[in-house]
Amino acid sequence: MEKLLHYVWKHKILPLKALLTTDGREIEIIDPGMHNTNQGPDFFNAKLKIGDILWAGNVELHMKSSDWFRHGHDSDSAYNNTILHIAQDVDCEITTEDGRRPPQLQLDIPAHLFQNYQELCQTDDYPRCHRIIPFIPTLKAHMWMDTLLAERMKERAQKVQNRINRLNGDWERATFVTLCRNFGFGLNGDAFERWAMMIPLQGIGKHRDNLFQIEAMFLGMAGLIDDAAQIKGDEMAEKWKREFAFLTHKFQLSEPMKASEWKRLRARPQNFPHVRILQIAELYYSGKVQMSALIEAKDIQEMHRLLSVGGTSENSRKLLIINTIVPILFAYGKHRADEKLAQKATALLEELPAEDNYILRQWKACGLNVETAADSQALIQLKREYCDRKDCLRCRFAYEFLKQ
């Protein structure tokens, strides 16, 4: 509930009456201050007129005034610049470490806000704020979605950068690992990333003109040669095994993965891991998925052509562009301080149609306009980082719901 009290102050959802300190002085809020989610006062650099005096400093909030002492603020010099203490229940006077007695305000959480917040927290519906969505102006909704998209782009670029750091700055290998991870299409993403990190690209690069050896290496390291026999036959599987034994000795390969590490339950045949690995082998053999080729591709059509080797479907290629090329472009643009590359990444999302999944179908059912991949990526960010965590107090859609 203290977070909700913070919310009331931050957004100035206040009672329709004068705000008075406990000693009767009127409070005028010029600036509620900057919300601090780390250690220290709750709001920095607030500007308040209390009585006839203009104050600048920090604001602290508690459910009860006595929490000030319980949290040790009376002996902490960080709270000496507190110009107002707010509590829902003012049950005592407070003092700072330097002996001051900051003025106090008793502030209640409005009943309608509390009721709406309880509804958001307790409902099993998704989205929780679905009732308000049709009434949010389109411009306001898309301003929030633009912010969410920027958050998602930054987070995904950071994941790429983390891989690059683990790979000692090797962008080419990080591109390969990112591509492979996204060939898992969610179900096997982690397994594909582990597998890709095991592939000795520098060594297998010497055999890049030999598709058979690439297939043997890729399938062997995944522990899926026997599975791939369903496609290419037992005779080919035996040849792959002999070749993989040779490559294992030549490159002193680590222990391969086990077939049991891959998930198949509820996967469609085209998403079976051995099918996807054969597609990756053909893409790698073609040389079209090197980082330079992906970054220099002029448009979406060229990106589709680069990824079309190996029988990948149009929808799979669209997802690979969204989840691989766009984050790589954005991360590389930020790394090089090249805004054109970063803008190109965002522009790609605005050109591509929205993904079709259960998350987006639910938002559409609420009446939200979802047309491009930029829209869908924003709403995926909203679900994972806000809705799933019940972090409604940071969401602008929830703000519209709470204040109604």
ROVOVO-777466 format. One record per residue (C-alpha): residue number from 1; residue in one letter; x, y, z. Coordinates in nm, 4 decimals. Layout:
% ROVOVO-777466
{NUM; A; {X; Y; Z}}
...
% end
This chain:
% ROVOVO-777466
{1; M; {0.0000; 0.0000; 0.0000}}
{2; E; {0.2957; 0.2340; 0.0521}}
{3; K; {0.3709; 0.2035; -0.3204}}
{4; L; {0.0147; 0.3109; -0.3898}}
{5; L; {0.0611; 0.6125; -0.1614}}
{6; H; {0.3729; 0.6990; -0.3643}}
{7; Y; {0.1589; 0.6708; -0.6774}}
{8; V; {-0.1017; 0.9122; -0.5362}}
{9; W; {0.1677; 1.1718; -0.4648}}
{10; K; {0.3624; 1.1214; -0.7894}}
{11; H; {0.0554; 1.1580; -1.0116}}
{12; K; {-0.1164; 1.4114; -0.7851}}
{13; I; {-0.4352; 1.2046; -0.7541}}
{14; L; {-0.5359; 1.4173; -0.4598}}
{15; P; {-0.8584; 1.4964; -0.2696}}
{16; L; {-1.0631; 1.7942; -0.3928}}
{17; K; {-0.9798; 2.0049; -0.0897}}
{18; A; {-0.6899; 2.2076; 0.0396}}
{19; L; {-0.3825; 2.0133; 0.1499}}
{20; L; {-0.2894; 2.1146; 0.5035}}
{21; T; {0.0022; 2.0215; 0.7257}}
{22; T; {-0.0834; 1.8856; 1.0671}}
{23; D; {-0.0204; 2.2346; 1.2109}}
{24; G; {-0.2646; 2.3960; 0.9653}}
{25; R; {-0.0380; 2.5395; 0.6927}}
{26; E; {-0.1598; 2.5108; 0.3330}}
{27; I; {0.0546; 2.3111; 0.0877}}
{28; E; {0.0846; 2.3997; -0.2806}}
{29; I; {0.2576; 2.1362; -0.4953}}
{30; I; {0.4750; 2.3026; -0.7580}}
{31; D; {0.6736; 1.9864; -0.8349}}
{32; P; {0.6211; 1.6562; -0.6450}}
{33; G; {0.9859; 1.5671; -0.7103}}
{34; M; {1.1688; 1.2846; -0.8866}}
{35; H; {1.0621; 0.9396; -0.7687}}
{36; N; {1.3532; 0.7486; -0.6186}}
{37; T; {1.3295; 0.3684; -0.6272}}
{38; N; {1.6721; 0.3192; -0.4663}}
{39; Q; {1.7984; 0.3833; -0.1130}}
{40; G; {1.7266; 0.7279; 0.0274}}
{41; P; {1.4270; 0.9648; 0.0363}}
{42; D; {1.1272; 0.8659; -0.1759}}
{43; F; {1.1192; 1.1857; -0.3859}}
{44; F; {1.4161; 1.4088; -0.4646}}
{45; N; {1.4142; 1.7792; -0.5509}}
{46; A; {1.0483; 1.8513; -0.4801}}
{47; K; {0.9270; 2.2115; -0.4848}}
{48; L; {0.6482; 2.2985; -0.2414}}
{49; K; {0.4958; 2.6153; -0.1058}}
{50; I; {0.4128; 2.5546; 0.2599}}
{51; G; {0.2324; 2.8516; 0.4084}}
{52; D; {0.4104; 3.1580; 0.2670}}
{53; I; {0.7493; 2.9913; 0.2166}}
{54; L; {0.8777; 2.8174; -0.0973}}
{55; W; {1.0737; 2.5023; -0.0142}}
{56; A; {1.2986; 2.2825; -0.2276}}
{57; G; {1.4133; 1.9442; -0.1024}}
{58; N; {1.3082; 1.5846; -0.0463}}
{59; V; {0.9759; 1.4214; 0.0412}}
{60; E; {0.9397; 1.0959; 0.2376}}
{61; L; {0.6233; 0.8830; 0.2563}}
{62; H; {0.5112; 0.6111; 0.4998}}
{63; M; {0.1860; 0.4445; 0.5916}}
{64; K; {0.2395; 0.5595; 0.9536}}
{65; S; {0.4525; 0.8453; 1.0865}}
{66; S; {0.6110; 0.6052; 1.3363}}
{67; D; {0.7609; 0.4138; 1.0401}}
{68; W; {1.0062; 0.7068; 1.0184}}
{69; F; {1.1676; 0.5875; 1.3409}}
{70; R; {1.1205; 0.2182; 1.2634}}
{71; H; {1.3245; 0.2664; 0.9414}}
{72; G; {1.5952; 0.4606; 1.1241}}
{73; H; {1.5514; 0.7880; 0.9347}}
{74; D; {1.5873; 0.9890; 1.2583}}
{75; S; {1.9562; 0.8893; 1.2742}}
{76; D; {2.0326; 0.9058; 0.9017}}
{77; S; {2.1716; 1.2348; 0.7679}}
{78; A; {2.0418; 1.1477; 0.4175}}
{79; Y; {1.6979; 1.2530; 0.5440}}
{80; N; {1.8028; 1.5898; 0.6894}}
{81; N; {1.6818; 1.7710; 0.3759}}
{82; T; {1.3264; 1.6346; 0.4081}}
{83; I; {1.0869; 1.9271; 0.3562}}
{84; L; {0.7657; 1.7226; 0.3973}}
{85; H; {0.6759; 1.3900; 0.5547}}
{86; I; {0.3573; 1.2270; 0.4237}}
{87; A; {0.1688; 0.9493; 0.6003}}
{88; Q; {-0.1752; 0.7985; 0.5753}}
{89; D; {-0.1784; 0.7795; 0.9542}}
{90; V; {0.0042; 1.0590; 1.1367}}
{91; D; {0.0517; 0.8935; 1.4755}}
{92; C; {0.3519; 1.0891; 1.6091}}
{93; E; {0.5895; 1.3810; 1.5557}}
{94; I; {0.9148; 1.3081; 1.3705}}
{95; T; {1.2693; 1.4428; 1.4007}}
{96; T; {1.5709; 1.4409; 1.1687}}
{97; E; {1.9279; 1.3540; 1.2574}}
{98; D; {2.0140; 1.7253; 1.2892}}
{99; G; {1.7191; 1.7907; 1.5242}}
{100; R; {1.4649; 1.9410; 1.2810}}
{101; R; {1.0920; 1.8567; 1.2865}}
{102; P; {0.9743; 1.8414; 0.9220}}
{103; P; {0.6086; 1.9334; 0.8592}}
{104; Q; {0.3718; 1.6411; 0.8050}}
{105; L; {0.0766; 1.5835; 0.5754}}
{106; Q; {-0.1917; 1.3226; 0.6366}}
{107; L; {-0.2810; 1.1904; 0.2918}}
{108; D; {-0.5417; 0.9227; 0.2265}}
{109; I; {-0.5477; 0.6911; -0.0745}}
{110; P; {-0.8704; 0.7824; -0.2606}}
{111; A; {-1.1320; 0.5073; -0.2266}}
{112; H; {-1.1866; 0.4727; -0.6030}}
{113; L; {-0.8104; 0.4380; -0.6613}}
{114; F; {-0.7770; 0.1708; -0.3941}}
{115; Q; {-1.0765; -0.0196; -0.5348}}
{116; N; {-0.9435; -0.0056; -0.8921}}
{117; Y; {-0.5980; -0.1159; -0.7775}}
{118; Q; {-0.7452; -0.4108; -0.5902}}
{119; E; {-0.9328; -0.5117; -0.9050}}
{120; L; {-0.6122; -0.5022; -1.1102}}
{121; C; {-0.4225; -0.7094; -0.8544}}
{122; Q; {-0.6901; -0.9723; -0.8001}}
{123; T; {-0.8376; -1.0350; -1.1452}}
{124; D; {-0.7295; -1.3348; -1.3511}}
{125; D; {-0.8320; -1.1612; -1.6738}}
{126; Y; {-0.5699; -1.0581; -1.9269}}
{127; P; {-0.5129; -0.7792; -1.9947}}
{128; R; {-0.6218; -0.6753; -1.6457}}
{129; C; {-0.7075; -0.3233; -1.7575}}
{130; H; {-0.9067; -0.4411; -2.0631}}
{131; R; {-1.2157; -0.2367; -1.9726}}
{132; I; {-1.0382; 0.0946; -2.0207}}
{133; I; {-0.8502; 0.0139; -2.3446}}
{134; P; {-1.1316; 0.1133; -2.5893}}
{135; F; {-1.1527; 0.4558; -2.4244}}
{136; I; {-0.7817; 0.5452; -2.4425}}
{137; P; {-0.7148; 0.7916; -2.7300}}
{138; T; {-0.5125; 0.6319; -3.0104}}
{139; L; {-0.2362; 0.8922; -2.9856}}
{140; K; {-0.1963; 0.8376; -2.6110}}
{141; A; {-0.1914; 0.4574; -2.6543}}
{142; H; {0.0755; 0.4696; -2.9234}}
{143; M; {0.2916; 0.7146; -2.7285}}
{144; W; {0.3096; 0.4500; -2.4530}}
{145; M; {0.3750; 0.1772; -2.7093}}
{146; D; {0.6631; 0.3819; -2.8555}}
{147; T; {0.8187; 0.3962; -2.5082}}
{148; L; {0.7706; 0.0208; -2.4637}}
{149; L; {0.9307; -0.0470; -2.8032}}
{150; A; {1.2328; 0.1642; -2.7092}}
{151; E; {1.2627; -0.0373; -2.3843}}
{152; R; {1.2468; -0.3664; -2.5730}}
{153; M; {1.5019; -0.2605; -2.8345}}
{154; K; {1.7414; -0.1551; -2.5613}}
{155; E; {1.6967; -0.4813; -2.3680}}
{156; R; {1.7415; -0.7015; -2.6746}}
{157; A; {2.0484; -0.5085; -2.7855}}
{158; Q; {2.1930; -0.5587; -2.4363}}
{159; K; {2.1425; -0.9346; -2.4676}}
{160; V; {2.3374; -0.9258; -2.7946}}
{161; Q; {2.6091; -0.7200; -2.6267}}
{162; N; {2.6256; -0.9704; -2.3395}}
{163; R; {2.6902; -1.2508; -2.5909}}
{164; I; {2.9599; -1.0433; -2.7580}}
{165; N; {3.1262; -0.9856; -2.4224}}
{166; R; {3.1177; -1.3597; -2.3499}}
{167; L; {3.2722; -1.4209; -2.6929}}
{168; N; {3.5526; -1.1678; -2.6440}}
{169; G; {3.4142; -0.9124; -2.8865}}
{170; D; {3.3486; -1.1568; -3.1735}}
{171; W; {3.0490; -1.0009; -3.3529}}
{172; E; {3.0434; -1.2665; -3.6248}}
{173; R; {3.0120; -1.5514; -3.3784}}
{174; A; {2.7598; -1.3584; -3.1685}}
{175; T; {2.5483; -1.3146; -3.4835}}
{176; F; {2.5612; -1.6905; -3.5450}}
{177; V; {2.4636; -1.7683; -3.1837}}
{178; T; {2.1763; -1.5157; -3.1914}}
{179; L; {2.0475; -1.6595; -3.5191}}
{180; C; {2.0655; -2.0149; -3.3879}}
{181; R; {1.8883; -1.9244; -3.0649}}
{182; N; {1.5995; -1.7806; -3.2647}}
{183; F; {1.5756; -2.0965; -3.4737}}
{184; G; {1.4437; -2.2497; -3.1517}}
{185; F; {1.1336; -2.0287; -3.1906}}
{186; G; {1.0838; -2.0098; -2.8149}}
{187; L; {1.0534; -2.3806; -2.7377}}
{188; N; {1.4204; -2.4703; -2.7880}}
{189; G; {1.5807; -2.1258; -2.7708}}
{190; D; {1.8039; -2.2046; -2.4717}}
{191; A; {1.9110; -2.5405; -2.6153}}
{192; F; {1.9968; -2.3845; -2.9517}}
{193; E; {2.2074; -2.1162; -2.7820}}
{194; R; {2.4011; -2.3772; -2.5794}}
{195; W; {2.4555; -2.5789; -2.8969}}
{196; A; {2.5703; -2.2764; -3.1012}}
{197; M; {2.8233; -2.1820; -2.8320}}
{198; M; {2.9753; -2.5318; -2.8688}}
{199; I; {3.0319; -2.5062; -3.2447}}
{200; P; {3.3973; -2.4211; -3.3281}}
{201; L; {3.3218; -2.1726; -3.6053}}
{202; Q; {3.6851; -2.0938; -3.6710}}
{203; G; {3.7569; -2.4593; -3.7351}}
{204; I; {3.4432; -2.5517; -3.9283}}
{205; G; {3.4937; -2.2370; -4.1352}}
{206; K; {3.7747; -2.4205; -4.3152}}
{207; H; {3.5125; -2.6704; -4.4344}}
{208; R; {3.2537; -2.4094; -4.5295}}
{209; D; {3.2465; -2.5324; -4.8907}}
{210; N; {3.1464; -2.8846; -4.7799}}
{211; L; {2.7780; -2.9094; -4.6791}}
{212; F; {2.8132; -3.2754; -4.5798}}
{213; Q; {3.0848; -3.1985; -4.3222}}
{214; I; {2.8894; -2.9015; -4.1859}}
{215; E; {2.5800; -3.1199; -4.1410}}
{216; A; {2.7870; -3.3894; -3.9701}}
{217; M; {2.9414; -3.1367; -3.7305}}
{218; F; {2.6138; -2.9564; -3.6517}}
{219; L; {2.3997; -3.2688; -3.6060}}
{220; G; {2.6739; -3.4537; -3.4183}}
{221; M; {2.7265; -3.1736; -3.1661}}
{222; A; {2.3480; -3.1621; -3.1128}}
{223; G; {2.3272; -3.5402; -3.0594}}
{224; L; {2.0627; -3.5561; -3.3348}}
{225; I; {2.2157; -3.7617; -3.6153}}
{226; D; {1.9759; -4.0510; -3.5526}}
{227; D; {1.6789; -3.8097; -3.5592}}
{228; A; {1.7962; -3.6647; -3.8913}}
{229; A; {1.7991; -4.0178; -4.0362}}
{230; Q; {1.4182; -3.9804; -4.0600}}
{231; I; {1.4788; -3.7197; -4.3316}}
{232; K; {1.7990; -3.8328; -4.5075}}
{233; G; {1.7929; -4.2069; -4.4381}}
{234; D; {2.0007; -4.4496; -4.2320}}
{235; E; {2.2813; -4.4702; -4.4869}}
{236; M; {2.3420; -4.0938; -4.4714}}
{237; A; {2.3225; -4.1058; -4.0908}}
{238; E; {2.6020; -4.3648; -4.0823}}
{239; K; {2.8175; -4.1461; -4.3085}}
{240; W; {2.7513; -3.8452; -4.0830}}
{241; K; {2.8560; -4.0478; -3.7770}}
{242; R; {3.1864; -4.1520; -3.9377}}
{243; E; {3.2535; -3.7952; -4.0477}}
{244; F; {3.1644; -3.6573; -3.7041}}
{245; A; {3.4083; -3.9023; -3.5409}}
{246; F; {3.6802; -3.7698; -3.7740}}
{247; L; {3.5917; -3.4045; -3.6996}}
{248; T; {3.5767; -3.4732; -3.3245}}
{249; H; {3.9330; -3.6041; -3.3350}}
{250; K; {4.0540; -3.3264; -3.5666}}
{251; F; {3.9113; -3.0360; -3.3653}}
{252; Q; {3.9188; -3.2056; -3.0233}}
{253; L; {3.5510; -3.1269; -2.9807}}
{254; S; {3.3821; -3.1105; -2.6434}}
{255; E; {3.1213; -3.3638; -2.5322}}
{256; P; {2.8168; -3.3246; -2.7621}}
{257; M; {2.4667; -3.2572; -2.6368}}
{258; K; {2.2263; -3.5432; -2.5715}}
{259; A; {1.9111; -3.5889; -2.7757}}
{260; S; {1.7112; -3.5720; -2.4509}}
{261; E; {1.8142; -3.2050; -2.4031}}
{262; W; {1.5885; -3.1001; -2.6909}}
{263; K; {1.2146; -3.0425; -2.6492}}
{264; R; {0.9734; -3.1986; -2.8963}}
{265; L; {0.6452; -3.2057; -2.7060}}
{266; R; {0.3749; -3.0067; -2.8897}}
{267; A; {0.6292; -2.9014; -3.1552}}
{268; R; {0.5176; -2.9153; -3.5167}}
{269; P; {0.7300; -3.1351; -3.7455}}
{270; Q; {0.8858; -2.8297; -3.9154}}
{271; N; {1.0050; -2.7143; -3.5709}}
{272; F; {1.1762; -3.0396; -3.4733}}
{273; P; {1.5326; -2.9513; -3.3710}}
{274; H; {1.7018; -3.1759; -3.6297}}
{275; V; {1.4967; -3.0101; -3.9058}}
{276; R; {1.6013; -2.6637; -3.7910}}
{277; I; {1.9676; -2.7675; -3.7577}}
{278; L; {1.9732; -2.8927; -4.1153}}
{279; Q; {1.8332; -2.5543; -4.2212}}
{280; I; {2.1029; -2.3733; -4.0210}}
{281; A; {2.3687; -2.5941; -4.1838}}
{282; E; {2.2445; -2.4982; -4.5290}}
{283; L; {2.2300; -2.1308; -4.4361}}
{284; Y; {2.5840; -2.1448; -4.2986}}
{285; Y; {2.7044; -2.3266; -4.6122}}
{286; S; {2.5447; -2.0604; -4.8343}}
{287; G; {2.7457; -1.7853; -4.6628}}
{288; K; {2.4408; -1.5575; -4.6712}}
{289; V; {2.3987; -1.5203; -4.2967}}
{290; Q; {2.7317; -1.3617; -4.2201}}
{291; M; {2.6954; -1.0441; -4.0161}}
{292; S; {2.8054; -0.8165; -4.3000}}
{293; A; {2.5417; -0.9613; -4.5359}}
{294; L; {2.2629; -0.9172; -4.2811}}
{295; I; {2.3611; -0.5594; -4.1947}}
{296; E; {2.4114; -0.4498; -4.5542}}
{297; A; {2.0813; -0.5956; -4.6799}}
{298; K; {1.8948; -0.3057; -4.8403}}
{299; D; {1.5382; -0.4024; -4.7578}}
{300; I; {1.3104; -0.6695; -4.6126}}
{301; Q; {1.2832; -0.8525; -4.9460}}
{302; E; {1.6612; -0.8969; -4.9567}}
{303; M; {1.6595; -1.0234; -4.5974}}
{304; H; {1.3947; -1.2803; -4.6910}}
{305; R; {1.6159; -1.3947; -4.9809}}
{306; L; {1.9155; -1.4334; -4.7494}}
{307; L; {1.7156; -1.6486; -4.5070}}
{308; S; {1.5209; -1.8496; -4.7638}}
{309; V; {1.7898; -2.1185; -4.8061}}
{310; G; {1.7001; -2.4468; -4.6375}}
{311; G; {1.3243; -2.4414; -4.6754}}
{312; T; {1.2420; -2.1841; -4.4077}}
{313; S; {0.8819; -2.0610; -4.4328}}
{314; E; {0.7901; -1.6964; -4.4914}}
{315; N; {0.6577; -1.6643; -4.1361}}
{316; S; {0.9756; -1.8191; -3.9919}}
{317; R; {1.1866; -1.5752; -4.1925}}
{318; K; {0.9769; -1.2822; -4.0639}}
{319; L; {1.0357; -1.3934; -3.7054}}
{320; L; {1.4090; -1.4343; -3.7715}}
{321; I; {1.4256; -1.0790; -3.9080}}
{322; I; {1.2414; -0.9448; -3.6003}}
{323; N; {1.4375; -1.1474; -3.3449}}
{324; T; {1.7839; -1.1652; -3.5060}}
{325; I; {1.8542; -0.9003; -3.7676}}
{326; V; {1.6756; -0.6153; -3.5898}}
{327; P; {1.8544; -0.6624; -3.2500}}
{328; I; {2.1931; -0.7142; -3.4208}}
{329; L; {2.1457; -0.3993; -3.6295}}
{330; F; {2.0361; -0.1961; -3.3283}}
{331; A; {2.3176; -0.3263; -3.1059}}
{332; Y; {2.5822; -0.2679; -3.3742}}
{333; G; {2.4478; 0.0804; -3.4413}}
{334; K; {2.4745; 0.1663; -3.0705}}
{335; H; {2.8217; 0.0084; -3.0535}}
{336; R; {2.9421; 0.2172; -3.3493}}
{337; A; {2.7461; 0.5278; -3.2412}}
{338; D; {2.5796; 0.5023; -3.5829}}
{339; E; {2.2210; 0.6230; -3.5399}}
{340; K; {2.1372; 0.5368; -3.9020}}
{341; L; {2.1818; 0.1658; -3.8272}}
{342; A; {1.9739; 0.1907; -3.5093}}
{343; Q; {1.7019; 0.3795; -3.6975}}
{344; K; {1.7120; 0.1207; -3.9757}}
{345; A; {1.6395; -0.1496; -3.7155}}
{346; T; {1.3342; 0.0367; -3.5858}}
{347; A; {1.2161; 0.1134; -3.9404}}
{348; L; {1.2231; -0.2590; -4.0229}}
{349; L; {0.9766; -0.3287; -3.7417}}
{350; E; {0.7479; -0.0544; -3.8687}}
{351; E; {0.7493; -0.2098; -4.2176}}
{352; L; {0.6868; -0.5684; -4.1094}}
{353; P; {0.3334; -0.6868; -4.0243}}
{354; A; {0.2579; -0.7682; -3.6604}}
{355; E; {0.3219; -1.1175; -3.5308}}
{356; D; {0.0191; -1.3355; -3.4718}}
{357; N; {0.0175; -1.4943; -3.1274}}
{358; Y; {-0.2128; -1.5277; -2.8291}}
{359; I; {-0.0720; -1.2175; -2.6570}}
{360; L; {-0.1535; -0.9927; -2.9505}}
{361; R; {-0.4904; -1.1517; -3.0188}}
{362; Q; {-0.5934; -1.0630; -2.6627}}
{363; W; {-0.4881; -0.7004; -2.7032}}
{364; K; {-0.6722; -0.6789; -3.0346}}
{365; A; {-0.9843; -0.8208; -2.8716}}
{366; C; {-0.9706; -0.5282; -2.6263}}
{367; G; {-0.9900; -0.2857; -2.9173}}
{368; L; {-0.6217; -0.1904; -2.9456}}
{369; N; {-0.4931; -0.1274; -3.2973}}
{370; V; {-0.2018; -0.3662; -3.3669}}
{371; E; {-0.0729; -0.3446; -3.7243}}
{372; T; {0.3066; -0.3570; -3.7375}}
{373; A; {0.5837; -0.5586; -3.5753}}
{374; A; {0.6732; -0.2401; -3.3851}}
{375; D; {0.3257; -0.2552; -3.2244}}
{376; S; {0.3505; -0.6246; -3.1471}}
{377; Q; {0.7017; -0.5982; -2.9993}}
{378; A; {0.5831; -0.3144; -2.7746}}
{379; L; {0.2907; -0.5214; -2.6457}}
{380; I; {0.5105; -0.8268; -2.5860}}
{381; Q; {0.7316; -0.5988; -2.3738}}
{382; L; {0.4235; -0.4739; -2.1890}}
{383; K; {0.3092; -0.8262; -2.1026}}
{384; R; {0.6463; -0.9634; -1.9944}}
{385; E; {0.7831; -0.6647; -1.8050}}
{386; Y; {0.4630; -0.5166; -1.6613}}
{387; C; {0.1530; -0.7407; -1.6783}}
{388; D; {0.3237; -1.0670; -1.5810}}
{389; R; {0.4940; -0.8917; -1.2882}}
{390; K; {0.1737; -0.7115; -1.1856}}
{391; D; {0.3737; -0.3907; -1.2123}}
{392; C; {0.0629; -0.1874; -1.2935}}
{393; L; {0.1844; 0.1218; -1.1098}}
{394; R; {0.4453; 0.1796; -1.3838}}
{395; C; {0.2023; 0.1268; -1.6739}}
{396; R; {0.0285; 0.4139; -1.8525}}
{397; F; {-0.2684; 0.1980; -1.9511}}
{398; A; {-0.3133; 0.1052; -1.5847}}
{399; Y; {-0.2865; 0.4746; -1.4944}}
{400; E; {-0.5954; 0.5435; -1.7082}}
{401; F; {-0.7713; 0.2533; -1.5351}}
{402; L; {-0.6728; 0.3561; -1.1835}}
{403; K; {-0.7727; 0.7199; -1.2079}}
{404; Q; {-1.1214; 0.6531; -1.3539}}
% end
